[in-house]
Amino acid sequence: MKERVDEIAVTDLDKTAYQIWHIVNDEFYVGQEHAVLYRLTRDQVVGQVHQTRRLHFGGDIHGQIELHPLALVNG
């Protein structure tokens, strides 16, 4: 599950941490309400998204907006 969170956090920059939590939660747990599963809490996923993006972009607060799809400048 952590690997999937990391993947979405880096590839879908337009998604917020809470949107990523809903995506991953639906992928892993819908239809398995009665199974005993190890899962990440919403707070753990949100923290993982922030940490992954910080590591991926080198801690630069502006690094995320310099890349597509968030960059507003072509070229």
N, C-alpha and C positions, 0 to 999 in steps of 0.2 A: 504494500500500500504506500509506503514511503517513497519508493521508486516512482510510482505513478504520480504522486503529488509533485515530486521534483520535475518529472517530465512535463507536466502541464504548467508548472510555475515558470519554466524557461521558454516553452514553446507558445503558450497562449498568454502573452503579456497584457492583453486587454481584459483578462479575467481578474476579478478581485480574489483575495484569499478566501472569502466566504463563498464565492461562486465555485471555486475549486473544491472546497469542502463538500458542497452539495453534489458536484459531479462525481467525486470519488466515493462519497457515501452511497449514491445511487448505483454506481458500478459494482461495488463490493457487497452491499448489504440488502438491497431490495429483493424481496422474495426469500430471505433467509432470516426472518424475524425470530424463528424458534431455534435456530442453531446457536451453539455457543461459539462465539468468535472473538478473536482478539482484534480490537479496533483502536484507531486513533481518535481522540476526542476532537471536537471542533477547534479548541484552543491549541492542541498539538499540531493540527494541520495548518492553522493560520501561522503559527510560529515557524513551522517547517517551510512554508511558502516564503516568508520574509527572509529566513536564513538562506535558502537556496538562491533567491534573487540577489541577495547581498553578496554572496560568494561568487555567483556567476558574473556579476557586473563589477566586481572588485570593490564593493562598498561605495561606489560613486553614486550619489543620489540622482544625478542627471543621466547616468548610463542607460537607464531603461528607456527614457524618452528619446534617445538618439537613434534607436533602432526601430525598424518597421515592426509592427503596425502603428506604433505610437508617434513616430516621427512625422511632423507636418510638412517637412521640406523634402522635395523630390531631389534625387541625385545623390 
